[in-house]
């Protein structure tokens, strides 16, 4: 059977790692064993993914047992890339840390991160994350950790919602320097439109479930962002800080036009 482009790329990368001394033969044999995926019985880990997309699978802990999540992280760790787990409760972290002691827990974001022994080089590219209010910080923190693990330098400015517009306008220099901006806001989520009207950078809008009864758990914010009157706004799902951080990191990795 002919190799796909992804499989060919995986093998070339593996052989080059052995040739250059970055991987020993036994590790290469182990990697070949798990191509194209590793079957744990309850999960099939896509070890090809970083070769196809530049970033490995991210583990959603929600809906999994602590033991399942720990088993997945243990299988993914030590493969030359960081591991990120989202929506993880403290008991999940306890199980993961028992299997992988170097795991770190970010309580506000409910994320577990396992850095690689060779940290990803930080890119001096402007990723700015804004929050409408302090209550939006957990979602902003999830976006921050995701982008940082992917090698982005992140600046975060909190509590600059439209109820006090002067707070945002005082940050004009940071707004103009950013290459991509993530706006995290609940309530009516007008902040995304305001920011997009002030900058040339793309804006990734993250509606949050913050708000009173008529916010409908973030639906009002989601619809408000989708109906932004300023162009240049892309919207991810409610409370999806991970999705925003991932997309922003991809944009930051793109070469700038001359």
PyMOL commands that set and color helices and strands:
alter all, ss='L'
color gray80, all
select helices_A, chain A and resi 5-19+25-33+49-53+66-76+90-99+134-149+162-169+172-177+191-196+213-226+241-253
alter helices_A, ss='H'
color red, helices_A
select strands_A, chain A and resi 38-39+44-45+59-60+83-86+104-106+111-114+123-131+152-157+180-185+202-207+233-236
alter strands_A, ss='S'
color yellow, strands_A
deselect
rebuild
show_as cartoon
